[in-house]
Amino acid sequence: MSETTTPRKSDDHAFEAVHVDEREWETLRFDGFENKMLFHPGPERPTEPNAGLVRFAPGAGHPLHRHDFAQIWYILEGEFVIGGNKYGPGTMIFHPDPHYEAEMHTDTGGLWLIVQYPGPTTGKPPIYNGRFNLAKRRPLAEEQLDV
C-alpha cells in the first residue's frame, strides 16, 4: 500500500461500524415485517439514513404507497413479486426521490438489506420513529401511505 496521505479536514467524520447482533429485531408497520436498522435518523442526527435488514415472513407484503426520500433495496434471501415481476437474491432495486413503491408480496419470506436516505431533490428524510420501531402495529387502514 502507498505511503501517501490525504490530510483530514477539521469537520471530517470517522466511519462508524455496527454489527447486526448489536441490534434487536423491531416491528415494522406492515404485517409480517421485522427490521434491524443499524443506523437511523434521530433528533441529534436527522440526516442519518435508515440502513439495515428487513425480514419478511412467508405471505407478507405491502400495498402501493409513496415516499419523498430515496432508497435502495438488496434482496439477500427469498423471492418477491414487486409490481407484478418476480425478483430474488442478488437483485438490487433503486427508488429515486420522490417515488412510489409498487405492491409487493412474498410467498417464501426473505431478507433484504435496505438503505433509505434524504432525497437529493426533495430534501425529505426517511422516517424511523413510528414506522420501524413500533411497539404494536396499527391496522393498515390507519397507515399513511402517501409519505
C-alpha positions in Angstrom: 0.0 0.0 0.0 1.2 3.5 -0.8 2.5 5.7 2.0 0.8 8.8 0.6 -1.6 10.5 3.0 -4.6 12.8 2.5 -5.0 15.4 5.1 -8.1 15.3 7.2 -10.2 18.4 7.5 -11.4 19.6 10.9 -15.0 18.8 10.2 -14.5 15.3 8.6 -16.1 12.4 10.4 -14.6 9.0 11.1 -16.5 5.9 9.9 -18.9 4.1 12.3 -19.4 0.3 12.5 -22.3 -1.6 13.9 -22.6 -5.4 13.9 -26.1 -6.8 13.2 -26.0 -8.7 16.5 -25.9 -5.4 18.4 -29.5 -4.7 17.4 -32.8 -6.4 18.3 -35.5 -7.2 15.7 -38.1 -4.5 15.8 -41.7 -4.3 14.5 -42.3 -2.6 11.2 -45.6 -1.1 10.1 -46.7 -3.8 7.7 -47.8 -7.3 8.9 -45.1 -9.9 8.6 -42.2 -7.4 8.5 -39.4 -7.1 11.1 -36.3 -5.0 11.0 -32.9 -4.3 12.4 -31.9 -0.7 11.5 -28.2 -0.5 12.2 -28.3 3.3 11.6 -31.4 5.5 11.6 -32.2 9.2 11.8 -32.8 10.8 15.2 -33.2 14.3 16.7 -29.4 14.7 17.0 -28.6 13.3 13.6 -31.6 13.9 11.3 -29.8 13.2 8.0 -28.6 9.7 9.1 -30.1 7.0 6.8 -32.3 4.1 7.7 -29.8 1.4 7.0 -30.2 -2.3 8.0 -32.1 -5.5 7.4 -35.8 -6.2 6.8 -37.0 -9.7 7.4 -40.3 -10.9 5.8 -42.5 -13.8 6.9 -44.0 -16.0 4.3 -47.1 -14.4 2.9 -46.0 -10.8 3.9 -46.5 -7.9 1.5 -47.3 -4.2 1.3 -49.7 -2.1 -0.8 -48.8 0.5 -3.3 -47.6 3.6 -1.4 -45.2 6.6 -1.9 -42.3 8.3 -0.3 -40.4 11.6 -0.7 -37.0 10.1 0.3 -34.8 7.9 -1.8 -33.9 4.2 -1.1 -32.1 1.1 -2.3 -33.2 -2.5 -1.6 -30.9 -5.5 -2.0 -32.5 -8.9 -1.8 -30.4 -11.4 0.2 -32.9 -14.2 0.6 -36.3 -15.2 -0.7 -38.5 -14.5 -3.8 -40.6 -11.4 -4.1 -43.2 -10.2 -6.6 -42.9 -6.5 -6.9 -45.0 -4.6 -9.3 -46.0 -7.9 -11.0 -42.4 -9.1 -11.6 -40.5 -11.7 -9.6 -37.2 -10.9 -8.0 -34.8 -13.0 -6.0 -31.4 -12.9 -4.3 -28.8 -10.7 -5.9 -31.4 -8.2 -7.1 -30.9 -4.5 -6.2 -33.8 -2.1 -6.6 -33.3 1.7 -6.6 -36.1 4.2 -5.8 -35.2 7.8 -6.6 -37.0 10.6 -4.8 -39.9 11.1 -4.9 -41.2 7.6 -5.7 -43.9 5.1 -5.2 -43.3 1.5 -4.0 -45.3 -0.9 -6.1 -47.3 -3.6 -4.4 -45.1 -6.3 -3.1 -45.7 -9.9 -1.9 -43.6 -12.9 -0.9 -44.7 -16.5 -0.6 -41.3 -17.6 0.6 -40.4 -14.9 3.1 -36.9 -13.5 2.9 -34.4 -10.9 3.9 -33.3 -7.5 2.4 -30.6 -5.0 3.1 -32.2 -1.6 2.7 -30.8 2.0 2.8 -33.2 4.9 2.9 -31.7 8.4 2.7 -32.8 12.0 2.4 -34.0 12.7 -1.1 -31.4 14.6 -3.2 -34.1 16.5 -5.0 -36.8 16.7 -2.3 -34.5 17.0 0.8 -37.0 14.9 2.7 -35.5 12.4 5.1 -36.6 8.8 5.7 -38.9 8.1 8.7 -37.8 5.8 11.5 -39.9 6.7 14.5 -43.4 5.3 14.2 -42.5 3.1 11.2 -39.6 0.9 12.1 -39.7 0.8 15.9 -43.4 0.1 16.7 -44.5 -1.4 20.0 -47.7 -2.5 18.2 -48.8 -2.4 14.5 -51.8 -0.2 13.6 -54.4 -1.6 11.2 -53.4 -1.0 7.6 -56.4 1.4 7.1 -54.8 3.7 9.7 -51.4 3.9 8.0 -50.5 7.0 6.0 -49.4 5.6 2.6 -48.6 8.9 0.8 -45.4 9.9 2.6 
